[in-house]
Amino acid sequence: MGCFQYTFHSAVLGMDTKIVVTIPDMDNVKRGASLDEIYDPARRFPVLWLCHGGSQDSSAWLRYSQVEMFAQEKQIMTVCFDAEESFCCDMVHGRKYLTYATQELPRLVRAYFPASEKREDNFVAGFSMGGHCAMKLALHNPELYTACMAMSGAKDQVKMVKLAKEVYGFVPPVHEDAFGPMDERLYGTENDLLFLAKQLKESGKEAPMLYMACGTKDYGYELAYEFKEYLDKVGLKNEFLSVPDAIHDYRYANYVLDQAINKLFEIRKVQ
């Protein structure tokens, strides 16, 4: 598996940032093939866009999971990007991470790496804050992705912050930097996943397949499942993976990533 850490200046963010990209090694697939066949410049790979958890960065998935092994086996590229504590919002106090992730990043990756532009070849997934990010990107820009896997994320953020305060006693002010006031004023905005889901259904646009997962011992399990029930009510096709006894960690996320890549996502075989 080829692995690249690419640092560049983002025009949208107005700062240097980085991505971590993996690309399958085709000599493992095309045994005995010529060098021209192995390194075909016209080949384009399906892409899995990966969103990291809160307080982490684009290296998290590579360090905490077996993403390289799964992606090599299915011959899919992965792109992990820095999202700070943005929840992939165009932040109220901060930078425009939604615009960056959906407008600039795909252009950059497709210009510099062998990434397919086809919607049916593009998937998005994330864990914790990244689960919210993955669902946000899928609902806000359904034309970009064919499927989404939101792990322990994609909830009503107003309820989520209230629950986190009850569980931990304190929540850093990062949510208000991203979303603004964490109260009823959030509902009905582009940062409200419930509103985005309803808006997508009413638009008549083709929605990505929405997969969600949560461990049964995750403190946010009930809120995660509540969002699944909301998607059912709205009429968006979805599936919920309940992982027995799993908690809020990358051991569980690694298991779900394996399920997504190897069983749930319909990934084209690369020739």
Sequence and secondary structure as in RCSB ss.txt:
>XXXX:A:sequence
MGCFQYTFHSAVLGMDTKIVVTIPDMDNVKRGASLDEIYDPARRFPVLWLCHGGSQDSSAWLRYSQVEMFAQEKQ
IMTVCFDAEESFCCDMVHGRKYLTYATQELPRLVRAYFPASEKREDNFVAGFSMGGHCAMKLALHNPELYTACMA
MSGAKDQVKMVKLAKEVYGFVPPVHEDAFGPMDERLYGTENDLLFLAKQLKESGKEAPMLYMACGTKDYGYELAY
EFKEYLDKVGLKNEFLSVPDAIHDYRYANYVLDQAINKLFEIRKVQ
>XXXX:A:secstr
 EEEEEEEEETTTTEEEEEEEEE  GGGTSTT  HHHHT TT  B EEEEE  TT  TTHHHHHS HHHHHHHHT
 EEEEE  TT TT B TTS BHHHIIIIIHHHHHHHHS B   GGGEEEEEETHHHHHHHHHHHH TTT SEEEE
ES    HHHHHHHHHHHHS   THHHHHHSSSSGGGTTSTT HHHHHHHHHHHT    EEEEEEETTSTTHHHHH
HHHHHHHHHT  EEEEEETT  SSHHHHHHHHHHIIIIIS      
